[in-house]
Amino acid sequence: MGVAGRASTGIANDGASAGQHGRGVNVLVVTGDAALRSFVGRVLEARGCGVTCAPHSGHAVLACLRGTPFDVALIEAVLEDMSGAALAETLRRHHPELRVLFLAAAGTPPGPGIVMRPLSPRDLLRQLEAVTWPPAS
């Protein structure tokens, strides 16, 4: 998939999920789980988001350094090569306004910015809406 797979954003939305506020949001998805990257990418694209997927932190940093203006990073809390929190800190050095959601395993204590796995499209979109609406000024 190259350095970071950039997905198209032209998939129609059926309006069945939470809110319309995801449209036009650029999301960086970072997880080593290929099936999860694919699932999240499809859900977000259907909402009208721009999606870039990275299998690990190195690809995520390269995607940010290429100048893509990400609004939100959806990062696995525990990556193979570093913690999700450490990656978020690194990405924010380049994009201070970047909003972050963490993908966490079932059993992780719930909290703001935590998206629990397994997740439904509705759960994912609600969490995305919570960090993107109202839009940052």
C-alpha angles and dihedrals in degrees: 000000000000123000094325124350112239112205125205119249103212101102113124120245121228093201092230096121133071117302132322096254098104093074113117094009115135112219130191110206115199119185136124090222106098094194091052092048089052094047094047091045092053093047094048095043090052087055090053098257125143107239132199117180125204125185094208144005096272092059090045092054091047090051090053093046090054086069101251106157101230118191096189136018117206103199132181105244091227117035126181094246103034143346120284090238092055091049091049090053091050093048092048090057086068097032109027094181094054112130116215136208121185125216108221134185121252110276094039110128108261120243145143112307094016118123109194122220129257090048135182124220088250092053091048094049093047091053091047091050091050092060098038103043122106091030117242114258 
